[in-house]
């Protein structure tokens, strides 16, 4: 996990150059500068949809994954952090200041 991923005031968001489309339970991510396409499974698609909102930290995303896929939060947290780290390394996401909670 990067330092930004542990900050309660930062949230993952799509990198500016990335285009995406959700088709059913599959997200298709396109990074034109890297000339790379990534397909996400149902879990990855949920994570990506929350990343696109740009206001959820890793813990909130993990809680949503745990609830949707009926797993424990700690397992979901590890898996979500790993996937978000992969997306960050590949240039699909960046960290931004999260908007204040409503």
LINJO-V856980 format. One record per helix or strand of 3 or more residues. SS is the DSSP state (H for helix, E for strand). FROM is the first residue (numbers start at 0). TO is the last residue. If there is no record, write none. Layout:
ss;from;to
SS;FROM;TO
SS;FROM;TO
//
This chain:
ss;from;to
H;2;5
E;9;13
E;17;22
E;25;30
E;35;39
H;41;52
H;57;68
H;72;88
E;92;96
//
